[in-house]
C-alpha cells in the first residue's frame, strides 16, 4: 500500500513567516441559507407585474369582540400590483383563487372605504382589501362571524 499522500501531508508544514494562512473554501451554513433566501426573493419578483399576485395565509386569529364565535385570517401578499379593478371584484377573485375555504363567490358589497383600504361583505364573511400603487385591489385579511 502506498502511503505517499499521508507522508506528503506529514512532511508539509506551514512556514513560520507565512503572511496568510490558507483557509477552507467551504461555504458557511449561514451564507448558504442567505443564498437560498436571496434566490427565493428574486424568483418571487419575476413576473410579479404580469399576473394576480399569490396570497399566502400567515395566521389565523380569534374573531373580533363584535363577533366572539367567528374566526379570522391575515395574508402576506407577494406583490402589491396586479389585483382587481374594484374591492368587490377583488373579493370575488379571492373566493375563487385565494385558497381559503368558505369564502362566498358572489354577493360582495362594499361596506366602507378608508384611504387605500376597503371592507367588503358577503353573508357572514367580511374581507379587508387594499389598493396597490397601480390602482388595483387585493384581499389581505378577513373574518367569519357565526
C-alpha positions as CSV (number, residue, x, y, z in Angstrom):
1,X,0.0,0.0,0.0
2,X,1.3,3.4,-0.9
3,X,1.3,6.0,1.9
4,X,2.6,8.8,-0.3
5,X,-0.4,11.3,0.3
6,X,-0.3,10.7,4.1
7,X,3.5,11.1,4.2
8,X,3.4,14.2,2.0
9,X,0.8,15.8,4.3
10,X,3.0,15.0,7.3
11,X,6.1,16.5,5.6
12,X,4.3,19.7,4.6
13,X,4.4,22.4,7.2
14,X,3.3,26.0,7.1
15,X,6.3,28.3,7.0
16,X,6.6,30.3,10.3
17,X,6.8,33.6,8.4
18,X,3.8,32.9,6.2
19,X,1.7,36.2,5.9
20,X,-1.6,34.5,5.2
21,X,-2.8,31.1,6.2
22,X,-4.9,29.2,3.7
23,X,-8.4,28.6,4.9
24,X,-11.2,26.2,3.9
25,X,-13.3,27.2,0.9
26,X,-16.4,25.6,2.4
27,X,-19.5,27.8,2.4
28,X,-20.6,28.6,5.9
29,X,-24.2,27.3,6.7
30,X,-25.5,30.9,7.3
31,X,-24.1,32.1,4.0
32,X,-25.7,29.1,2.3
33,X,-29.1,29.9,3.9
34,X,-28.7,33.5,2.8
35,X,-28.2,32.5,-0.8
36,X,-31.4,30.4,-0.6
37,X,-33.4,33.3,0.7
38,X,-32.0,35.7,-1.9
39,X,-32.9,33.2,-4.7
40,X,-36.4,32.8,-3.4
41,X,-36.9,36.6,-3.2
42,X,-35.5,37.1,-6.7
43,X,-37.7,34.3,-8.1
44,X,-40.8,35.7,-6.4
45,X,-40.3,39.0,-8.0
46,X,-40.1,37.5,-11.5
47,X,-43.3,38.3,-13.4
48,X,-45.0,40.0,-10.4
49,X,-46.5,42.7,-12.6
50,X,-48.0,40.3,-15.2
51,X,-50.4,38.3,-13.1
52,X,-52.5,38.4,-10.0
53,X,-50.2,38.0,-7.0
54,X,-50.5,34.9,-4.8
55,X,-51.5,35.3,-1.3
56,X,-50.1,33.1,1.4
57,X,-52.1,32.6,4.6
58,X,-49.9,33.5,7.5
59,X,-52.0,33.4,10.6
60,X,-55.4,32.5,12.0
61,X,-56.6,34.8,14.8
62,X,-59.6,34.8,17.0
63,X,-62.5,36.8,15.9
64,X,-63.1,40.4,16.9
65,X,-65.0,41.3,20.1
66,X,-68.1,42.1,17.9
67,X,-68.0,38.5,16.7
68,X,-66.9,36.3,19.5
69,X,-67.7,33.0,17.9
70,X,-66.1,33.5,14.5
71,X,-62.6,33.2,13.1
72,X,-60.2,35.4,11.1
73,X,-57.2,35.2,8.9
74,X,-54.5,37.5,7.6
75,X,-52.4,37.2,4.4
76,X,-48.9,38.1,3.3
77,X,-49.2,39.5,-0.2
78,X,-46.4,38.5,-2.6
79,X,-47.0,41.7,-4.7
80,X,-48.9,44.9,-4.3
81,X,-49.7,45.1,-8.0
82,X,-51.8,43.1,-10.5
83,X,-55.1,43.0,-8.5
84,X,-58.7,43.6,-9.5
85,X,-60.2,46.9,-10.6
86,X,-62.6,47.2,-7.6
87,X,-62.9,46.0,-4.0
88,X,-65.9,43.7,-4.7
89,X,-64.1,42.2,-7.7
90,X,-61.0,41.5,-5.6
91,X,-63.2,39.6,-3.1
92,X,-64.8,37.6,-5.9
93,X,-61.4,36.8,-7.3
94,X,-60.1,35.8,-3.9
95,X,-63.1,33.5,-3.3
96,X,-62.2,31.6,-6.5
97,X,-58.4,31.6,-6.3
98,X,-57.3,32.5,-2.7
99,X,-57.3,29.0,-1.3
100,X,-59.4,29.9,1.8
101,X,-62.4,27.6,2.2
102,X,-65.8,29.1,3.0
103,X,-65.4,32.5,1.2
104,X,-68.6,33.1,-0.9
105,X,-68.0,33.6,-4.6
106,X,-71.0,36.0,-5.0
107,X,-72.8,38.7,-3.2
108,X,-69.9,41.0,-2.3
109,X,-70.8,44.7,-1.5
110,X,-68.5,47.4,-0.3
111,X,-69.3,48.3,3.3
112,X,-66.7,51.0,3.9
113,X,-63.6,52.7,2.3
114,X,-60.8,54.3,4.2
115,X,-57.7,55.6,2.4
116,X,-56.2,52.8,0.3
117,X,-58.3,50.1,2.1
118,X,-61.9,49.0,2.0
119,X,-64.1,46.5,3.7
120,X,-66.4,44.2,1.7
121,X,-69.1,41.8,2.9
122,X,-71.0,38.8,1.7
123,X,-73.1,36.9,4.2
124,X,-71.2,36.2,7.4
125,X,-67.8,36.9,5.7
126,X,-66.1,40.3,5.9
127,X,-62.9,40.9,3.9
128,X,-60.4,43.7,4.0
129,X,-58.9,44.8,0.7
130,X,-56.0,47.1,-0.1
131,X,-55.3,49.2,-3.1
132,X,-51.9,48.9,-4.6
133,X,-49.8,51.6,-6.3
134,X,-51.2,50.5,-9.7
135,X,-54.8,51.3,-8.5
136,X,-55.9,47.6,-8.3
137,X,-57.3,45.9,-5.2
138,X,-56.3,42.7,-3.3
139,X,-57.6,40.9,-0.2
140,X,-55.2,41.0,2.7
141,X,-57.4,39.7,5.6
142,X,-60.9,38.6,6.6
143,X,-63.2,37.1,9.2
144,X,-66.3,34.9,9.6
145,X,-68.9,35.7,12.1
146,X,-71.3,32.9,13.0
